[in-house]
Amino acid sequence: MDDKNLYPAMIGKLREMLADSTVQIAALQAQIDILAKENQRLTDQSNKDDTNGNA
């Protein structure tokens, strides 16, 4: 098989892999946002407890 015939299939596969990676990155960013908000909530609660003398 001629290499030229492989290029479109290779490009198609690379585009598919890139799209999958983009979806995975977006999902990870969403998880990071959720964890950051939860971390901030817990930090705020801890600081509030420290201010009120609760341990």
LUMPA-469358 format. One record per residue: x, y, z of N, C-alpha, C in turn; residue in three letters; chain; residue number from 0. Coordinates in Angstrom, 3 decimals. Layout:
<pt n_x="X" n_y="Y" n_z="Z" ca_x="X" ca_y="Y" ca_z="Z" c_x="X" c_y="Y" c_z="Z" vexmi="Ala" kolgu="A" tifi="NUM"/>
...
//
This chain:
<pt n_x="0.847" n_y="-1.180" n_z="0.000" ca_x="0.000" ca_y="0.000" ca_z="0.000" c_x="0.892" c_y="1.243" c_z="0.000" vexmi="Met" kolgu="A" tifi="0"/>
<pt n_x="0.494" n_y="2.203" n_z="-0.786" ca_x="1.247" ca_y="3.454" ca_z="-0.888" c_x="1.059" c_y="4.287" c_z="0.377" vexmi="Asp" kolgu="A" tifi="1"/>
<pt n_x="2.141" n_y="4.899" n_z="0.836" ca_x="2.076" ca_y="5.728" ca_z="2.042" c_x="1.058" c_y="6.848" c_z="1.916" vexmi="Asp" kolgu="A" tifi="2"/>
<pt n_x="0.901" n_y="7.393" n_z="0.702" ca_x="-0.042" ca_y="8.496" ca_z="0.500" c_x="-1.464" c_y="8.079" c_z="0.870" vexmi="Lys" kolgu="A" tifi="3"/>
<pt n_x="-1.785" n_y="6.822" n_z="0.706" ca_x="-3.121" ca_y="6.334" ca_z="1.041" c_x="-3.311" c_y="6.205" c_z="2.549" vexmi="Asn" kolgu="A" tifi="4"/>
<pt n_x="-2.220" n_y="6.101" n_z="3.286" ca_x="-2.305" ca_y="5.976" ca_z="4.740" c_x="-2.523" c_y="7.322" c_z="5.423" vexmi="Leu" kolgu="A" tifi="5"/>
<pt n_x="-2.066" n_y="8.394" n_z="4.801" ca_x="-2.116" ca_y="9.702" ca_z="5.454" c_x="-3.523" c_y="10.137" c_z="5.864" vexmi="Tyr" kolgu="A" tifi="6"/>
<pt n_x="-4.528" n_y="10.031" n_z="4.994" ca_x="-5.872" ca_y="10.448" ca_z="5.426" c_x="-6.383" c_y="9.651" c_z="6.631" vexmi="Pro" kolgu="A" tifi="7"/>
<pt n_x="-6.101" n_y="8.363" n_z="6.653" ca_x="-6.524" ca_y="7.537" ca_z="7.784" c_x="-5.772" c_y="7.935" c_z="9.049" vexmi="Ala" kolgu="A" tifi="8"/>
<pt n_x="-4.485" n_y="8.206" n_z="8.900" ca_x="-3.681" ca_y="8.624" ca_z="10.051" c_x="-4.167" c_y="9.969" c_z="10.584" vexmi="Met" kolgu="A" tifi="9"/>
<pt n_x="-4.442" n_y="10.894" n_z="9.678" ca_x="-4.927" ca_y="12.212" ca_z="10.086" c_x="-6.284" c_y="12.080" c_z="10.769" vexmi="Ile" kolgu="A" tifi="10"/>
<pt n_x="-7.137" n_y="11.241" n_z="10.230" ca_x="-8.446" ca_y="11.014" ca_z="10.847" c_x="-8.311" c_y="10.450" c_z="12.249" vexmi="Gly" kolgu="A" tifi="11"/>
<pt n_x="-7.413" n_y="9.500" n_z="12.420" ca_x="-7.191" ca_y="8.899" ca_z="13.742" c_x="-6.618" c_y="9.929" c_z="14.709" vexmi="Lys" kolgu="A" tifi="12"/>
<pt n_x="-5.687" n_y="10.746" n_z="14.247" ca_x="-5.110" ca_y="11.786" ca_z="15.102" c_x="-6.168" c_y="12.809" c_z="15.509" vexmi="Leu" kolgu="A" tifi="13"/>
<pt n_x="-7.048" n_y="13.166" n_z="14.596" ca_x="-8.131" ca_y="14.102" ca_z="14.928" c_x="-9.062" c_y="13.495" c_z="15.975" vexmi="Arg" kolgu="A" tifi="14"/>
<pt n_x="-9.356" n_y="12.222" n_z="15.826" ca_x="-10.208" ca_y="11.522" ca_z="16.798" c_x="-9.545" c_y="11.496" c_z="18.177" vexmi="Glu" kolgu="A" tifi="15"/>
<pt n_x="-8.253" n_y="11.202" n_z="18.194" ca_x="-7.520" ca_y="11.169" ca_z="19.466" c_x="-7.483" c_y="12.555" c_z="20.104" vexmi="Met" kolgu="A" tifi="16"/>
<pt n_x="-7.302" n_y="13.578" n_z="19.282" ca_x="-7.277" ca_y="14.952" ca_z="19.786" c_x="-8.635" c_y="15.339" c_z="20.361" vexmi="Leu" kolgu="A" tifi="17"/>
<pt n_x="-9.701" n_y="14.963" n_z="19.684" ca_x="-11.046" ca_y="15.259" ca_z="20.183" c_x="-11.289" c_y="14.553" c_z="21.511" vexmi="Ala" kolgu="A" tifi="18"/>
<pt n_x="-10.882" n_y="13.296" n_z="21.610" ca_x="-11.030" ca_y="12.556" ca_z="22.866" c_x="-10.235" c_y="13.230" c_z="23.982" vexmi="Asp" kolgu="A" tifi="19"/>
<pt n_x="-9.028" n_y="13.655" n_z="23.664" ca_x="-8.185" ca_y="14.320" ca_z="24.663" c_x="-8.813" c_y="15.632" c_z="25.112" vexmi="Ser" kolgu="A" tifi="20"/>
<pt n_x="-9.407" n_y="16.361" n_z="24.179" ca_x="-10.051" ca_y="17.633" ca_z="24.509" c_x="-11.218" c_y="17.407" c_z="25.460" vexmi="Thr" kolgu="A" tifi="21"/>
<pt n_x="-11.990" n_y="16.366" n_z="25.225" ca_x="-13.106" ca_y="16.034" ca_z="26.114" c_x="-12.577" c_y="15.650" c_z="27.491" vexmi="Val" kolgu="A" tifi="22"/>
<pt n_x="-11.520" n_y="14.866" n_z="27.534" ca_x="-10.933" ca_y="14.467" ca_z="28.815" c_x="-10.390" c_y="15.674" c_z="29.566" vexmi="Gln" kolgu="A" tifi="23"/>
<pt n_x="-9.763" n_y="16.597" n_z="28.867" ca_x="-9.236" ca_y="17.810" ca_z="29.506" c_x="-10.376" c_y="18.640" c_z="30.075" vexmi="Ile" kolgu="A" tifi="24"/>
<pt n_x="-11.457" n_y="18.785" n_z="29.330" ca_x="-12.608" ca_y="19.551" ca_z="29.818" c_x="-13.195" c_y="18.909" c_z="31.068" vexmi="Ala" kolgu="A" tifi="25"/>
<pt n_x="-13.273" n_y="17.586" n_z="31.087" ca_x="-13.793" ca_y="16.886" ca_z="32.266" c_x="-12.873" c_y="17.088" c_z="33.465" vexmi="Ala" kolgu="A" tifi="26"/>
<pt n_x="-11.577" n_y="17.030" n_z="33.246" ca_x="-10.618" ca_y="17.256" ca_z="34.331" c_x="-10.699" c_y="18.687" c_z="34.848" vexmi="Leu" kolgu="A" tifi="27"/>
<pt n_x="-10.881" n_y="19.649" n_z="33.940" ca_x="-11.016" ca_y="21.044" ca_z="34.367" c_x="-12.257" c_y="21.223" c_z="35.229" vexmi="Gln" kolgu="A" tifi="28"/>
<pt n_x="-13.340" n_y="20.557" n_z="34.863" ca_x="-14.568" ca_y="20.636" ca_z="35.656" c_x="-14.346" c_y="20.030" c_z="37.039" vexmi="Ala" kolgu="A" tifi="29"/>
<pt n_x="-13.645" n_y="18.904" n_z="37.100" ca_x="-13.353" ca_y="18.281" ca_z="38.392" c_x="-12.455" c_y="19.174" c_z="39.241" vexmi="Gln" kolgu="A" tifi="30"/>
<pt n_x="-11.479" n_y="19.812" n_z="38.618" ca_x="-10.588" ca_y="20.727" ca_z="39.345" c_x="-11.387" c_y="21.887" c_z="39.919" vexmi="Ile" kolgu="A" tifi="31"/>
<pt n_x="-12.312" n_y="22.433" n_z="39.134" ca_x="-13.149" ca_y="23.537" ca_z="39.616" c_x="-13.970" c_y="23.112" c_z="40.828" vexmi="Asp" kolgu="A" tifi="32"/>
<pt n_x="-14.547" n_y="21.923" n_z="40.773" ca_x="-15.345" ca_y="21.412" ca_z="41.892" c_x="-14.469" c_y="21.240" c_z="43.129" vexmi="Ile" kolgu="A" tifi="33"/>
<pt n_x="-13.291" n_y="20.651" n_z="42.946" ca_x="-12.382" ca_y="20.443" ca_z="44.076" c_x="-11.884" c_y="21.768" c_z="44.645" vexmi="Leu" kolgu="A" tifi="34"/>
<pt n_x="-11.636" n_y="22.738" n_z="43.784" ca_x="-11.179" ca_y="24.049" ca_z="44.256" c_x="-12.259" c_y="24.725" c_z="45.090" vexmi="Ala" kolgu="A" tifi="35"/>
<pt n_x="-13.505" n_y="24.629" n_z="44.654" ca_x="-14.615" ca_y="25.220" ca_z="45.415" c_x="-14.778" c_y="24.523" c_z="46.759" vexmi="Lys" kolgu="A" tifi="36"/>
<pt n_x="-14.679" n_y="23.202" n_z="46.763" ca_x="-14.802" ca_y="22.450" ca_z="48.013" c_x="-13.638" c_y="22.780" c_z="48.941" vexmi="Glu" kolgu="A" tifi="37"/>
<pt n_x="-12.443" n_y="22.885" n_z="48.391" ca_x="-11.277" ca_y="23.248" ca_z="49.186" c_x="-11.461" c_y="24.631" c_z="49.804" vexmi="Asn" kolgu="A" tifi="38"/>
<pt n_x="-11.973" n_y="25.573" n_z="49.019" ca_x="-12.196" ca_y="26.924" ca_z="49.534" c_x="-13.243" c_y="26.910" c_z="50.639" vexmi="Gln" kolgu="A" tifi="39"/>
<pt n_x="-14.296" n_y="26.123" n_z="50.450" ca_x="-15.347" ca_y="26.024" ca_z="51.463" c_x="-14.779" c_y="25.469" c_z="52.766" vexmi="Arg" kolgu="A" tifi="40"/>
<pt n_x="-13.973" n_y="24.425" n_z="52.662" ca_x="-13.381" ca_y="23.821" ca_z="53.852" c_x="-12.384" c_y="24.767" c_z="54.517" vexmi="Leu" kolgu="A" tifi="41"/>
<pt n_x="-11.620" n_y="25.488" n_z="53.709" ca_x="-10.674" ca_y="26.469" ca_z="54.257" c_x="-11.419" c_y="27.570" c_z="54.994" vexmi="Thr" kolgu="A" tifi="42"/>
<pt n_x="-12.481" n_y="28.066" n_z="54.375" ca_x="-13.289" ca_y="29.108" ca_z="55.015" c_x="-13.880" c_y="28.602" c_z="56.325" vexmi="Asp" kolgu="A" tifi="43"/>
<pt n_x="-14.372" n_y="27.365" n_z="56.321" ca_x="-14.956" ca_y="26.781" ca_z="57.534" c_x="-13.891" c_y="26.629" c_z="58.617" vexmi="Gln" kolgu="A" tifi="44"/>
<pt n_x="-12.694" n_y="26.177" n_z="58.217" ca_x="-11.601" ca_y="26.015" ca_z="59.175" c_x="-11.201" c_y="27.361" c_z="59.774" vexmi="Ser" kolgu="A" tifi="45"/>
<pt n_x="-11.115" n_y="28.373" n_z="58.933" ca_x="-10.766" ca_y="29.707" ca_z="59.417" c_x="-11.843" c_y="30.256" c_z="60.346" vexmi="Asn" kolgu="A" tifi="46"/>
<pt n_x="-13.083" n_y="29.992" n_z="60.026" ca_x="-14.200" ca_y="30.431" ca_z="60.864" c_x="-14.134" c_y="29.731" c_z="62.220" vexmi="Lys" kolgu="A" tifi="47"/>
<pt n_x="-13.851" n_y="28.429" n_z="62.197" ca_x="-13.732" ca_y="27.669" ca_z="63.445" c_x="-12.578" c_y="28.199" c_z="64.290" vexmi="Asp" kolgu="A" tifi="48"/>
<pt n_x="-11.452" n_y="28.518" n_z="63.641" ca_x="-10.295" ca_y="29.061" ca_z="64.365" c_x="-10.638" c_y="30.396" c_z="65.009" vexmi="Asp" kolgu="A" tifi="49"/>
<pt n_x="-11.368" n_y="31.224" n_z="64.302" ca_x="-11.755" ca_y="32.544" ca_z="64.805" c_x="-12.699" c_y="32.413" c_z="65.993" vexmi="Thr" kolgu="A" tifi="50"/>
<pt n_x="-13.567" n_y="31.415" n_z="65.943" ca_x="-14.545" ca_y="31.209" ca_z="67.011" c_x="-13.993" c_y="30.369" c_z="68.159" vexmi="Asn" kolgu="A" tifi="51"/>
<pt n_x="-12.749" n_y="29.939" n_z="68.063" ca_x="-12.140" ca_y="29.149" ca_z="69.124" c_x="-12.517" c_y="27.684" c_z="69.097" vexmi="Gly" kolgu="A" tifi="52"/>
<pt n_x="-13.073" n_y="27.234" n_z="67.986" ca_x="-13.416" ca_y="25.816" ca_z="67.849" c_x="-12.267" c_y="25.098" c_z="67.161" vexmi="Asn" kolgu="A" tifi="53"/>
<pt n_x="-11.996" n_y="23.907" n_z="67.631" ca_x="-10.896" ca_y="23.160" ca_z="67.017" c_x="-11.427" c_y="21.942" c_z="66.314" vexmi="Ala" kolgu="A" tifi="54"/>
//
